[in-house]
Amino acid sequence: MNIKLQLFLTELDVADTRDEVWKIITKFYAGYGFDSIIYVDMVLDDVEILTSLPQYWHDHYVDQNYQEIDPFFSYCSGSLLSINTGKEYLSQYDCLNNPAKKLICEAAEVGFCSGFSVIYKPLSVAGAGGWNIGSSLDKKQVEKIKKQHLETLQLASFFAREAIQRAPQKNTETPIFSKREKECLLWLATGLRTKQIAHKLNLKPVSIELYINNAKKKLNATTREQLIAKAITQKQIAI
């Protein structure tokens, strides 16, 4: 085990919150040139997505229902083998349809040009889970890094996942909600359910679930009732 990985594990062990864990993870991968990290954990209809990509990209991803066409779910998560990802590798995947290619090209515009997948939970009826570890570097540069450090990067992803799972979702800073998250909270506070909110906002139910789950994490809430109570108490919404 190299020194960088040992230090990484030590920092994860002493991290107090999920925010600290995520900062350590993104810093570690950025040190190898991978500055566009996406973590996905899907259990049935509950989807958790953490990413170092800009918040506006995440909101756009959800608004466009990209989770329904994302090759990461339909292609990468079906195998434990590491698969090349990003616009730089599009020529390898003629089988992808135009919407999927459009998603990949749009991701490149915000920094995810080339990368690779690491799957810890292959796709099944119970869900899926894994990492899409990307970089703003081109394919030639990424291939050079992978040749030297792929095993270390893959191993680190499994330790990183364990750290995320065990870290408390406590954040002492005032959370910042996106426009969509606030809209979902407001409709949720009026008593509407997921499908009703989806109809109001002209979105898919799975998108509403993503926004609500993101809001739960930001307020460290475990139920929708607790989420609404905290949102009102902290003056995040007013009804």
Secondary structure as GFF3:
##gff-version 3
##sequence-region A 1 239
A	DSSP	alpha_helix	3	14	.	.	.	ID=ss1
A	DSSP	alpha_helix	18	30	.	.	.	ID=ss2
A	DSSP	beta_strand	36	43	.	.	.	ID=ss3
A	DSSP	beta_strand	46	51	.	.	.	ID=ss4
A	DSSP	alpha_helix	55	63	.	.	.	ID=ss5
A	DSSP	three_ten_helix	66	68	.	.	.	ID=ss6
A	DSSP	alpha_helix	71	74	.	.	.	ID=ss7
A	DSSP	three_ten_helix	76	78	.	.	.	ID=ss8
A	DSSP	beta_strand	84	85	.	.	.	ID=ss9
A	DSSP	three_ten_helix	87	92	.	.	.	ID=ss10
A	DSSP	alpha_helix	98	109	.	.	.	ID=ss11
A	DSSP	beta_strand	114	124	.	.	.	ID=ss12
A	DSSP	beta_strand	127	135	.	.	.	ID=ss13
A	DSSP	alpha_helix	139	166	.	.	.	ID=ss14
A	DSSP	alpha_helix	179	189	.	.	.	ID=ss15
A	DSSP	alpha_helix	194	201	.	.	.	ID=ss16
A	DSSP	alpha_helix	205	219	.	.	.	ID=ss17
A	DSSP	alpha_helix	224	233	.	.	.	ID=ss18
###
